[in-house]
């Protein structure tokens, strides 16, 4: 079993983002997202503890205040085998602070939670792209006429919970098993 710590968009706010994502799925025939729009705080890792213990430890994590942020920057991770196009928040600060707050918990429930990776808060639009497809999509999304039509850009998203998800090898998607409301 694997666990993931993430901050999801609310279902109401995720709608326009999901609609946009679905309209560009044709760019990535291998596209596969198994969780709704979210910011990954601690990447998926194998579990160190049973599910009940993970939930108990997660629920004891100190609280953080809810916040709202806009996403006005479109970017891409361009790689030789796997690329992604994403929307970046106007500030990384609250996500960095929440990541630090959840680090002790992650160390107790996730294998390799100390693994170094460049934490880059973002909402993935499309993943599993070729480098060429990613660049084409990025160019299309950055066109002034399309940018103006992106209804959610410029409007702040409210982040009000941090969730713990689990996924068994046989599961098709991530399952929320615990959440901490941001007060």
N, CA and C atoms as an extended XYZ file, in Angstrom:
549
Properties=species:S:1:pos:R:3:atomname:S:1:resname:S:1:resid:I:1 pbc="F F F"
N         0.848       -1.170        0.000 N   UNK     1
C         0.000        0.000        0.000 CA  UNK     1
C         0.898        1.240        0.000 C   UNK     1
N         0.377        2.286       -0.658 N   UNK     2
C         1.085        3.568       -0.703 CA  UNK     2
C         0.188        4.653       -0.123 C   UNK     2
N         0.845        5.685        0.434 N   UNK     3
C         0.142        6.852        0.952 CA  UNK     3
C         0.601        8.086        0.193 C   UNK     3
N        -0.237        9.098        0.195 N   UNK     4
C         0.026       10.385       -0.444 CA  UNK     4
C        -0.592       11.459        0.436 C   UNK     4
N         0.120       12.577        0.638 N   UNK     5
C        -0.411       13.723        1.369 CA  UNK     5
C        -0.593       14.846        0.356 C   UNK     5
N        -1.815       15.383        0.265 N   UNK     6
C        -2.106       16.400       -0.744 CA  UNK     6
C        -3.186       17.358       -0.253 C   UNK     6
N        -3.245       18.512       -0.917 N   UNK     7
C        -4.292       19.503       -0.665 CA  UNK     7
C        -5.159       19.547       -1.917 C   UNK     7
N        -6.384       19.029       -1.832 N   UNK     8
C        -7.251       19.005       -3.022 CA  UNK     8
C        -8.004       20.324       -3.199 C   UNK     8
N        -8.402       20.577       -4.437 N   UNK     9
C        -9.356       21.649       -4.687 CA  UNK     9
C       -10.723       21.151       -4.237 C   UNK     9
N       -11.576       22.069       -3.826 N   UNK    10
C       -12.934       21.661       -3.488 CA  UNK    10
C       -13.622       21.195       -4.769 C   UNK    10
N       -14.624       20.342       -4.626 N   UNK    11
C       -15.332       19.837       -5.803 CA  UNK    11
C       -15.931       20.976       -6.623 C   UNK    11
N       -16.489       21.978       -5.946 N   UNK    12
C       -17.116       23.102       -6.654 CA  UNK    12
C       -16.095       23.893       -7.466 C   UNK    12
N       -14.923       24.116       -6.895 N   UNK    13
C       -13.905       24.897       -7.597 CA  UNK    13
C       -13.151       24.079       -8.638 C   UNK    13
N       -13.169       22.777       -8.490 N   UNK    14
C       -12.428       21.922       -9.415 CA  UNK    14
C       -13.120       21.792      -10.773 C   UNK    14
N       -14.425       22.042      -10.829 N   UNK    15
C       -15.193       21.841      -12.061 CA  UNK    15
C       -14.604       22.486      -13.301 C   UNK    15
N       -14.365       23.817      -13.312 N   UNK    16
C       -13.802       24.441      -14.513 CA  UNK    16
C       -12.420       23.891      -14.879 C   UNK    16
N       -11.625       23.560      -13.858 N   UNK    17
C       -10.304       22.994      -14.115 CA  UNK    17
C       -10.422       21.623      -14.762 C   UNK    17
N       -11.331       20.796      -14.260 N   UNK    18
C       -11.540       19.454      -14.820 CA  UNK    18
C       -12.067       19.551      -16.250 C   UNK    18
N       -12.974       20.489      -16.500 N   UNK    19
C       -13.491       20.680      -17.857 CA  UNK    19
C       -12.369       21.040      -18.819 C   UNK    19
N       -11.488       21.931      -18.391 N   UNK    20
C       -10.351       22.318      -19.232 CA  UNK    20
C        -9.432       21.120      -19.451 C   UNK    20
N        -9.137       20.412      -18.387 N   UNK    21
C        -8.272       19.229      -18.474 CA  UNK    21
C        -8.841       18.223      -19.460 C   UNK    21
N       -10.133       17.958      -19.354 N   UNK    22
C       -10.746       16.973      -20.242 CA  UNK    22
C       -10.724       17.414      -21.699 C   UNK    22
N       -10.780       18.708      -21.944 N   UNK    23
C       -10.764       19.197      -23.328 CA  UNK    23
C        -9.397       19.047      -23.996 C   UNK    23
N        -8.355       18.797      -23.211 N   UNK    24
C        -7.006       18.643      -23.774 CA  UNK    24
C        -6.446       17.230      -23.613 C   UNK    24
N        -7.273       16.286      -23.230 N   UNK    25
C        -6.802       14.908      -23.041 CA  UNK    25
C        -6.198       14.315      -24.307 C   UNK    25
N        -6.656       14.776      -25.466 N   UNK    26
C        -6.166       14.214      -26.726 CA  UNK    26
C        -4.667       14.463      -26.930 C   UNK    26
N        -4.083       15.387      -26.193 N   UNK    27
C        -2.648       15.632      -26.294 CA  UNK    27
C        -1.830       14.487      -25.700 C   UNK    27
N        -2.430       13.707      -24.835 N   UNK    28
C        -1.690       12.660      -24.121 CA  UNK    28
C        -2.457       11.344      -24.146 C   UNK    28
N        -2.244       10.512      -25.142 N   UNK    29
C        -2.969        9.238      -25.207 CA  UNK    29
C        -2.704        8.327      -24.002 C   UNK    29
N        -1.555        8.512      -23.335 N   UNK    30
C        -1.241        7.706      -22.150 CA  UNK    30
C        -1.679        8.401      -20.860 C   UNK    30
N        -2.483        9.482      -20.988 N   UNK    31
C        -2.897       10.284      -19.846 CA  UNK    31
C        -3.555        9.430      -18.796 C   UNK    31
N        -3.155        9.662      -17.533 N   UNK    32
C        -3.778        8.918      -16.450 CA  UNK    32
C        -3.606        9.720      -15.165 C   UNK    32
N        -4.689       10.276      -14.697 N   UNK    33
C        -4.703       10.919      -13.395 CA  UNK    33
C        -5.665       10.123      -12.528 C   UNK    33
N        -5.204        9.758      -11.340 N   UNK    34
C        -6.019        8.903      -10.479 CA  UNK    34
C        -6.485        9.635       -9.222 C   UNK    34
N        -6.420       10.968       -9.268 N   UNK    35
C        -6.869       11.813       -8.176 CA  UNK    35
C        -7.296       13.136       -8.785 C   UNK    35
N        -8.326       13.751       -8.234 N   UNK    36
C        -8.781       15.044       -8.735 CA  UNK    36
C        -7.718       16.116       -8.580 C   UNK    36
N        -7.991       17.344       -9.037 N   UNK    37
C        -7.003       18.424       -8.949 CA  UNK    37
C        -6.545       18.636       -7.500 C   UNK    37
N        -5.235       18.677       -7.322 N   UNK    38
C        -4.649       18.771       -5.985 CA  UNK    38
C        -3.227       19.311       -6.060 C   UNK    38
N        -2.720       19.718       -4.914 N   UNK    39
C        -1.310       20.067       -4.758 CA  UNK    39
C        -0.690       18.947       -3.929 C   UNK    39
N         0.295       18.259       -4.470 N   UNK    40
C         0.981       17.198       -3.738 CA  UNK    40
C         1.898       17.834       -2.699 C   UNK    40
N         1.728       17.432       -1.449 N   UNK    41
C         2.567       17.927       -0.354 CA  UNK    41
C         3.697       16.938       -0.079 C   UNK    41
N         3.379       15.663       -0.014 N   UNK    42
C         4.385       14.599        0.107 CA  UNK    42
C         4.036       13.525       -0.909 C   UNK    42
N         4.981       13.257       -1.786 N   UNK    43
C         4.755       12.350       -2.910 CA  UNK    43
C         4.359       10.948       -2.460 C   UNK    43
N         3.707       10.217       -3.364 N   UNK    44
C         3.322        8.836       -3.031 CA  UNK    44
C         4.543        7.998       -2.665 C   UNK    44
N         4.410        7.292       -1.559 N   UNK    45
C         5.472        6.406       -1.083 CA  UNK    45
C         4.831        5.170       -0.465 C   UNK    45
N         5.600        4.116       -0.403 N   UNK    46
C         5.145        2.913        0.280 CA  UNK    46
C         4.901        3.237        1.750 C   UNK    46
N         3.962        2.522        2.343 N   UNK    47
C         3.598        2.782        3.733 CA  UNK    47
C         4.600        2.146        4.686 C   UNK    47
N         4.811        2.825        5.808 N   UNK    48
C         5.626        2.292        6.891 CA  UNK    48
C         4.764        1.654        7.973 C   UNK    48
N         3.507        2.108        8.066 N   UNK    49
C         2.632        1.686        9.161 CA  UNK    49
C         1.274        1.265        8.604 C   UNK    49
N         0.512        0.485        9.386 N   UNK    50
C        -0.830        0.103        8.954 CA  UNK    50
C        -1.736        1.330        8.843 C   UNK    50
N        -2.825        1.172        8.134 N   UNK    51
C        -3.716        2.281        7.824 CA  UNK    51
C        -4.237        2.986        9.084 C   UNK    51
N        -4.628        2.230       10.112 N   UNK    52
C        -5.141        2.845       11.337 CA  UNK    52
C        -4.111        3.734       12.010 C   UNK    52
N        -2.882        3.273       12.051 N   UNK    53
C        -1.795        4.063       12.647 CA  UNK    53
C        -1.523        5.299       11.804 C   UNK    53
N        -1.528        5.145       10.488 N   UNK    54
C        -1.292        6.294        9.600 CA  UNK    54
C        -2.354        7.366        9.823 C   UNK    54
N        -3.610        6.958        9.930 N   UNK    55
C        -4.695        7.924       10.151 CA  UNK    55
C        -4.522        8.619       11.499 C   UNK    55
N        -4.208        7.846       12.523 N   UNK    56
C        -4.017        8.427       13.857 CA  UNK    56
C        -2.881        9.445       13.860 C   UNK    56
N        -1.756        9.108       13.259 N   UNK    57
C        -0.619       10.034       13.201 CA  UNK    57
C        -0.953       11.265       12.364 C   UNK    57
N        -1.616       11.055       11.251 N   UNK    58
C        -1.997       12.172       10.379 CA  UNK    58
C        -2.926       13.137       11.119 C   UNK    58
N        -3.898       12.602       11.843 N   UNK    59
C        -4.864       13.436       12.553 CA  UNK    59
C        -4.236       14.237       13.687 C   UNK    59
N        -3.075       13.828       14.173 N   UNK    60
C        -2.398       14.549       15.252 CA  UNK    60
C        -1.522       15.694       14.742 C   UNK    60
N        -1.408       15.850       13.434 N   UNK    61
C        -0.557       16.901       12.873 CA  UNK    61
C        -1.140       18.267       13.215 C   UNK    61
N        -0.258       19.191       13.557 N   UNK    62
C        -0.685       20.548       13.920 CA  UNK    62
C        -1.474       21.189       12.781 C   UNK    62
N        -2.335       22.115       13.138 N   UNK    63
C        -3.209       22.766       12.164 CA  UNK    63
C        -2.551       23.968       11.500 C   UNK    63
N        -3.103       24.334       10.383 N   UNK    64
C        -2.682       25.497        9.611 CA  UNK    64
C        -3.957       26.237        9.219 C   UNK    64
N        -3.859       27.516        8.914 N   UNK    65
C        -5.043       28.280        8.529 CA  UNK    65
C        -5.391       28.053        7.066 C   UNK    65
N        -6.697       28.133        6.767 N   UNK    66
C        -7.119       28.046        5.372 CA  UNK    66
C        -6.603       29.289        4.639 C   UNK    66
N        -6.523       29.202        3.325 N   UNK    67
C        -6.016       30.321        2.527 CA  UNK    67
C        -6.566       30.212        1.119 C   UNK    67
N        -6.439       31.303        0.381 N   UNK    68
C        -6.875       31.348       -1.016 CA  UNK    68
C        -5.736       31.869       -1.871 C   UNK    68
N        -5.583       31.293       -3.045 N   UNK    69
C        -4.540       31.712       -3.990 CA  UNK    69
C        -5.059       31.604       -5.408 C   UNK    69
N        -4.548       32.485       -6.250 N   UNK    70
C        -4.837       32.417       -7.686 CA  UNK    70
C        -3.723       31.657       -8.383 C   UNK    70
N        -4.045       31.166       -9.576 N   UNK    71
C        -3.088       30.445      -10.409 CA  UNK    71
C        -3.038       31.177      -11.752 C   UNK    71
N        -2.019       32.003      -11.949 N   UNK    72
C        -1.937       32.830      -13.146 CA  UNK    72
C        -0.785       32.464      -14.067 C   UNK    72
N         0.015       31.480      -13.680 N   UNK    73
C         1.161       31.092      -14.484 CA  UNK    73
C         0.959       29.684      -15.028 C   UNK    73
N         1.187       29.524      -16.310 N   UNK    74
C         1.129       28.217      -16.956 CA  UNK    74
C         2.572       27.772      -17.174 C   UNK    74
N         2.870       26.534      -16.820 N   UNK    75
C         4.225       26.027      -16.976 CA  UNK    75
C         4.216       24.587      -17.434 C   UNK    75
N         5.414       24.039      -17.585 N   UNK    76
C         5.535       22.641      -18.012 CA  UNK    76
C         6.812       22.039      -17.447 C   UNK    76
N         6.724       20.786      -17.111 N   UNK    77
C         7.887       19.969      -16.831 CA  UNK    77
C         8.138       19.214      -18.128 C   UNK    77
N         9.222       19.515      -18.787 N   UNK    78
C         9.537       18.880      -20.060 CA  UNK    78
C        10.633       17.840      -19.815 C   UNK    78
N        10.325       16.588      -20.127 N   UNK    79
C        11.292       15.514      -19.972 CA  UNK    79
C        11.359       14.684      -21.234 C   UNK    79
N        12.347       13.841      -21.325 N   UNK    80
C        12.502       13.015      -22.523 CA  UNK    80
C        11.406       11.972      -22.644 C   UNK    80
N        10.982       11.397      -21.497 N   UNK    81
C         9.990       10.327      -21.545 CA  UNK    81
C         8.614       10.741      -21.056 C   UNK    81
N         8.551       11.717      -20.155 N   UNK    82
C         7.273       12.063      -19.554 CA  UNK    82
C         7.259       13.548      -19.233 C   UNK    82
N         6.325       14.252      -19.794 N   UNK    83
C         6.201       15.683      -19.564 CA  UNK    83
C         4.800       15.982      -19.033 C   UNK    83
N         4.651       17.161      -18.436 N   UNK    84
C         3.355       17.580      -17.886 CA  UNK    84
C         3.205       19.084      -18.051 C   UNK    84
N         1.967       19.526      -18.210 N   UNK    85
C         1.640       20.946      -18.258 CA  UNK    85
C         0.827       21.238      -17.001 C   UNK    85
N         1.116       22.375      -16.375 N   UNK    86
C         0.503       22.686      -15.091 CA  UNK    86
C         0.210       24.171      -14.951 C   UNK    86
N        -0.563       24.485      -13.899 N   UNK    87
C        -0.828       25.855      -13.486 CA  UNK    87
C        -0.154       26.058      -12.137 C   UNK    87
N         0.534       27.168      -12.003 N   UNK    88
C         1.316       27.448      -10.799 CA  UNK    88
C         0.637       28.518       -9.948 C   UNK    88
N         0.655       28.348       -8.607 N   UNK    89
C         0.036       29.351       -7.741 CA  UNK    89
C         0.874       30.633       -7.713 C   UNK    89
N         0.200       31.729       -7.379 N   UNK    90
C         0.890       33.016       -7.290 CA  UNK    90
C         1.908       33.054       -6.162 C   UNK    90
N         1.749       32.176       -5.166 N   UNK    91
C         2.703       32.092       -4.062 CA  UNK    91
C         2.879       30.635       -3.669 C   UNK    91
N         4.112       30.266       -3.375 N   UNK    92
C         4.402       28.913       -2.894 CA  UNK    92
C         4.431       28.860       -1.372 C   UNK    92
N         4.466       30.020       -0.712 N   UNK    93
C         4.702       30.085        0.727 CA  UNK    93
C         3.773       29.209        1.563 C   UNK    93
N         2.434       29.298        1.432 N   UNK    94
C         1.611       28.444        2.306 CA  UNK    94
C         1.823       26.952        2.056 C   UNK    94
N         2.070       26.574        0.821 N   UNK    95
C         2.312       25.159        0.519 CA  UNK    95
C         3.636       24.699        1.127 C   UNK    95
N         4.660       25.552        1.066 N   UNK    96
C         5.945       25.225        1.686 CA  UNK    96
C         5.791       25.074        3.196 C   UNK    96
N         5.008       25.963        3.815 N   UNK    97
C         4.805       25.895        5.256 CA  UNK    97
C         4.036       24.633        5.648 C   UNK    97
N         3.031       24.277        4.884 N   UNK    98
C         2.271       23.054        5.179 CA  UNK    98
C         3.158       21.828        4.977 C   UNK    98
N         3.972       21.844        3.939 N   UNK    99
C         4.898       20.717        3.716 CA  UNK    99
C         5.802       20.520        4.936 C   UNK    99
N         6.357       21.608        5.453 N   UNK   100
C         7.221       21.515        6.647 CA  UNK   100
C         6.433       21.028        7.859 C   UNK   100
N         5.216       21.505        8.001 N   UNK   101
C         4.365       21.107        9.121 CA  UNK   101
C         4.088       19.601        9.091 C   UNK   101
N         3.897       19.047        7.896 N   UNK   102
C         3.574       17.618        7.758 CA  UNK   102
C         4.817       16.725        7.616 C   UNK   102
N         6.004       17.302        7.590 N   UNK   103
C         7.228       16.504        7.425 CA  UNK   103
C         7.407       15.473        8.544 C   UNK   103
N         7.250       15.843        9.827 N   UNK   104
C         7.408       14.814       10.868 CA  UNK   104
C         6.407       13.665       10.718 C   UNK   104
N         5.177       13.978       10.335 N   UNK   105
C         4.169       12.935       10.117 CA  UNK   105
C         4.575       12.053        8.942 C   UNK   105
N         5.013       12.681        7.859 N   UNK   106
C         5.436       11.920        6.680 CA  UNK   106
C         6.572       10.963        7.021 C   UNK   106
N         7.483       11.394        7.877 N   UNK   107
C         8.599       10.528        8.254 CA  UNK   107
C         8.134        9.292        9.011 C   UNK   107
N         7.005        9.403        9.684 N   UNK   108
C         6.483        8.268       10.453 CA  UNK   108
C         5.626        7.321        9.615 C   UNK   108
N         5.034        7.810        8.528 N   UNK   109
C         4.107        6.954        7.776 CA  UNK   109
C         4.576        6.596        6.365 C   UNK   109
N         5.562        7.328        5.821 N   UNK   110
C         6.006        7.086        4.444 CA  UNK   110
C         7.451        6.613        4.396 C   UNK   110
N         7.731        5.568        3.632 N   UNK   111
C         9.112        5.182        3.361 CA  UNK   111
C         9.738        6.271        2.512 C   UNK   111
N        10.989        6.528        2.715 N   UNK   112
C        11.744        7.505        1.917 CA  UNK   112
C        11.112        8.892        1.915 C   UNK   112
N        10.499        9.302        3.024 N   UNK   113
C         9.864       10.616        3.068 CA  UNK   113
C        10.889       11.746        3.085 C   UNK   113
N        12.128       11.420        3.365 N   UNK   114
C        13.190       12.428        3.381 CA  UNK   114
C        13.784       12.593        1.979 C   UNK   114
N        13.392       11.727        1.063 N   UNK   115
C        13.902       11.775       -0.304 CA  UNK   115
C        13.850       13.205       -0.848 C   UNK   115
N        14.958       13.639       -1.371 N   UNK   116
C        15.029       14.994       -1.911 CA  UNK   116
C        14.343       15.053       -3.274 C   UNK   116
N        13.470       16.010       -3.423 N   UNK   117
C        12.853       16.309       -4.705 CA  UNK   117
C        12.531       17.787       -4.695 C   UNK   117
N        12.551       18.367       -5.824 N   UNK   118
C        12.264       19.784       -5.931 CA  UNK   118
C        10.769       19.990       -5.746 C   UNK   118
N        10.383       20.412       -4.550 N   UNK   119
C         8.981       20.670       -4.255 CA  UNK   119
C         8.559       21.895       -5.050 C   UNK   119
N         7.593       21.698       -5.923 N   UNK   120
C         7.129       22.764       -6.817 CA  UNK   120
C         5.608       22.704       -6.850 C   UNK   120
N         4.944       23.438       -5.944 N   UNK   121
C         3.475       23.376       -5.900 CA  UNK   121
C         2.859       23.750       -7.249 C   UNK   121
N         1.935       22.915       -7.713 N   UNK   122
C         1.281       23.153       -9.008 CA  UNK   122
C         0.037       22.268       -9.124 C   UNK   122
N        -0.854       22.660      -10.010 N   UNK   123
C        -2.010       21.847      -10.377 CA  UNK   123
C        -1.737       21.258      -11.752 C   UNK   123
N        -1.571       19.965      -11.828 N   UNK   124
C        -1.300       19.323      -13.111 CA  UNK   124
C        -2.543       19.374      -13.978 C   UNK   124
N        -2.356       19.860      -15.195 N   UNK   125
C        -3.450       19.867      -16.164 CA  UNK   125
C        -3.444       18.545      -16.927 C   UNK   125
N        -2.330       18.242      -17.560 N   UNK   126
C        -2.182       16.998      -18.330 CA  UNK   126
C        -0.793       16.431      -18.044 C   UNK   126
N        -0.710       15.134      -17.818 N   UNK   127
C         0.582       14.477      -17.641 CA  UNK   127
C         0.759       13.397      -18.703 C   UNK   127
N         1.889       12.728      -18.637 N   UNK   128
C         2.240       11.666      -19.586 CA  UNK   128
C         2.247       12.170      -21.036 C   UNK   128
N         2.768       13.368      -21.209 N   UNK   129
C         2.909       13.961      -22.539 CA  UNK   129
C         4.302       13.702      -23.082 C   UNK   129
N         4.420       13.681      -24.405 N   UNK   130
C         5.748       13.733      -24.997 CA  UNK   130
C         6.243       15.172      -24.848 C   UNK   130
N         7.530       15.381      -24.992 N   UNK   131
C         8.078       16.739      -24.903 CA  UNK   131
C         7.452       17.640      -25.962 C   UNK   131
N         7.256       17.097      -27.171 N   UNK   132
C         6.678       17.888      -28.260 CA  UNK   132
C         5.230       18.269      -27.964 C   UNK   132
N         4.443       17.322      -27.489 N   UNK   133
C         3.041       17.603      -27.155 CA  UNK   133
C         2.942       18.609      -26.019 C   UNK   133
N         3.809       18.487      -25.036 N   UNK   134
C         3.799       19.423      -23.910 CA  UNK   134
C         4.079       20.844      -24.398 C   UNK   134
N         5.052       20.971      -25.277 N   UNK   135
C         5.376       22.304      -25.787 CA  UNK   135
C         4.236       22.860      -26.637 C   UNK   135
N         3.605       22.020      -27.439 N   UNK   136
C         2.454       22.470      -28.240 CA  UNK   136
C         1.312       22.942      -27.348 C   UNK   136
N         1.004       22.166      -26.318 N   UNK   137
C        -0.069       22.531      -25.410 CA  UNK   137
C         0.278       23.804      -24.644 C   UNK   137
N         1.495       23.911      -24.195 N   UNK   138
C         1.938       25.112      -23.489 CA  UNK   138
C         1.790       26.344      -24.378 C   UNK   138
N         2.222       26.233      -25.621 N   UNK   139
C         2.087       27.354      -26.566 CA  UNK   139
C         0.626       27.725      -26.785 C   UNK   139
N        -0.220       26.716      -26.914 N   UNK   140
C        -1.643       26.972      -27.136 CA  UNK   140
C        -2.269       27.671      -25.925 C   UNK   140
N        -1.952       27.185      -24.723 N   UNK   141
C        -2.532       27.766      -23.517 CA  UNK   141
C        -2.024       29.176      -23.241 C   UNK   141
N        -0.831       29.477      -23.707 N   UNK   142
C        -0.268       30.803      -23.455 CA  UNK   142
C        -0.688       31.840      -24.490 C   UNK   142
N        -1.445       31.436      -25.489 N   UNK   143
C        -1.910       32.413      -26.473 CA  UNK   143
C        -2.839       33.404      -25.776 C   UNK   143
N        -2.712       34.700      -26.070 N   UNK   144
C        -3.524       35.707      -25.377 CA  UNK   144
C        -5.028       35.453      -25.476 C   UNK   144
N        -5.510       34.991      -26.624 N   UNK   145
C        -6.957       34.778      -26.768 CA  UNK   145
C        -7.450       33.642      -25.869 C   UNK   145
N        -6.675       32.572      -25.746 N   UNK   146
C        -7.099       31.462      -24.894 CA  UNK   146
C        -6.933       31.813      -23.422 C   UNK   146
N        -5.854       32.504      -23.083 N   UNK   147
C        -5.638       32.882      -21.684 CA  UNK   147
C        -6.823       33.689      -21.157 C   UNK   147
N        -7.348       34.559      -21.989 N   UNK   148
C        -8.494       35.383      -21.580 CA  UNK   148
C        -9.732       34.520      -21.334 C   UNK   148
N        -9.825       33.378      -22.007 N   UNK   149
C       -10.993       32.505      -21.881 CA  UNK   149
C       -10.881       31.532      -20.704 C   UNK   149
N        -9.720       31.433      -20.098 N   UNK   150
C        -9.542       30.518      -18.979 CA  UNK   150
C       -10.197       31.122      -17.739 C   UNK   150
N       -11.417       30.708      -17.488 N   UNK   151
C       -12.252       31.354      -16.485 CA  UNK   151
C       -11.682       31.308      -15.075 C   UNK   151
N       -10.936       30.276      -14.734 N   UNK   152
C       -10.470       30.171      -13.359 CA  UNK   152
C        -9.206       30.966      -13.095 C   UNK   152
N        -8.476       31.365      -14.151 N   UNK   153
C        -7.244       32.117      -13.927 CA  UNK   153
C        -7.595       33.500      -13.381 C   UNK   153
N        -6.892       33.900      -12.362 N   UNK   154
C        -7.148       35.184      -11.735 CA  UNK   154
C        -8.116       35.087      -10.580 C   UNK   154
N        -8.952       34.046      -10.560 N   UNK   155
C        -9.866       33.838       -9.438 CA  UNK   155
C        -9.171       32.971       -8.400 C   UNK   155
N        -9.224       33.368       -7.145 N   UNK   156
C        -8.532       32.562       -6.128 CA  UNK   156
C        -9.270       31.251       -5.829 C   UNK   156
N        -8.490       30.210       -5.622 N   UNK   157
C        -9.002       28.935       -5.134 CA  UNK   157
C        -8.830       28.936       -3.617 C   UNK   157
N        -9.805       28.412       -2.914 N   UNK   158
C        -9.726       28.316       -1.455 CA  UNK   158
C        -9.216       26.919       -1.094 C   UNK   158
N        -8.200       26.884       -0.266 N   UNK   159
C        -7.641       25.622        0.211 CA  UNK   159
C        -7.999       25.496        1.687 C   UNK   159
N        -8.793       24.479        2.022 N   UNK   160
C        -9.285       24.387        3.388 CA  UNK   160
C        -9.093       23.013        4.036 C   UNK   160
N        -8.336       22.120        3.382 N   UNK   161
C        -8.052       20.833        4.027 CA  UNK   161
C        -6.796       20.210        3.429 C   UNK   161
N        -6.163       19.383        4.237 N   UNK   162
C        -5.037       18.552        3.814 CA  UNK   162
C        -5.519       17.120        3.982 C   UNK   162
N        -5.271       16.290        2.975 N   UNK   163
C        -5.798       14.918        3.003 CA  UNK   163
C        -4.695       13.879        2.918 C   UNK   163
N        -4.978       12.761        3.533 N   UNK   164
C        -4.140       11.574        3.424 CA  UNK   164
C        -4.897       10.600        2.530 C   UNK   164
N        -4.229       10.117        1.510 N   UNK   165
C        -4.830        9.173        0.566 CA  UNK   165
C        -4.058        7.864        0.629 C   UNK   165
N        -4.726        6.795        0.240 N   UNK   166
C        -4.071        5.485        0.145 CA  UNK   166
C        -4.419        4.870       -1.202 C   UNK   166
N        -3.523        4.023       -1.644 N   UNK   167
C        -3.759        3.296       -2.891 CA  UNK   167
C        -3.092        1.937       -2.791 C   UNK   167
N        -3.918        0.920       -2.936 N   UNK   168
C        -3.412       -0.454       -3.016 CA  UNK   168
C        -3.023       -0.709       -4.466 C   UNK   168
N        -2.220       -1.707       -4.704 N   UNK   169
C        -1.815       -2.043       -6.072 CA  UNK   169
C        -3.026       -2.313       -6.958 C   UNK   169
N        -4.077       -2.863       -6.381 N   UNK   170
C        -5.265       -3.209       -7.167 CA  UNK   170
C        -6.245       -2.046       -7.345 C   UNK   170
N        -6.031       -0.938       -6.633 N   UNK   171
C        -6.945        0.203       -6.725 CA  UNK   171
C        -6.747        0.969       -8.027 C   UNK   171
N        -7.843        1.449       -8.580 N   UNK   172
C        -7.777        2.259       -9.791 CA  UNK   172
C        -7.456        3.714       -9.507 C   UNK   172
N        -7.813        4.170       -8.315 N   UNK   173
C        -7.553        5.572       -7.984 CA  UNK   173
C        -7.261        5.697       -6.496 C   UNK   173
N        -6.773        6.870       -6.107 N   UNK   174
C        -6.466        7.157       -4.714 CA  UNK   174
C        -7.755        7.286       -3.912 C   UNK   174
N        -7.734        6.800       -2.685 N   UNK   175
C        -8.882        6.870       -1.783 CA  UNK   175
C        -8.517        7.750       -0.587 C   UNK   175
N        -9.344        8.761       -0.315 N   UNK   176
C        -9.109        9.594        0.865 CA  UNK   176
C        -9.416        8.772        2.107 C   UNK   176
N        -8.465        8.770        3.057 N   UNK   177
C        -8.677        8.021        4.295 CA  UNK   177
C        -8.679        8.932        5.517 C   UNK   177
N        -8.197       10.159        5.382 N   UNK   178
C        -8.221       11.112        6.493 CA  UNK   178
C        -8.069       12.518        5.938 C   UNK   178
N        -8.613       13.487        6.697 N   UNK   179
C        -8.452       14.878        6.297 CA  UNK   179
C        -8.355       15.739        7.537 C   UNK   179
N        -7.536       16.759        7.432 N   UNK   180
C        -7.411       17.771        8.467 CA  UNK   180
C        -7.910       19.076        7.881 C   UNK   180
N        -8.964       19.617        8.475 N   UNK   181
C        -9.492       20.899        8.037 CA  UNK   181
C        -8.488       21.994        8.395 C   UNK   181
N        -8.323       22.933        7.486 N   UNK   182
C        -7.499       24.106        7.768 CA  UNK   182
C        -8.430       25.131        8.403 C   UNK   182
N        -8.130       25.533        9.630 N   UNK   183
C        -9.042       26.369       10.414 CA  UNK   183
C        -9.015       27.822        9.946 C   UNK   183
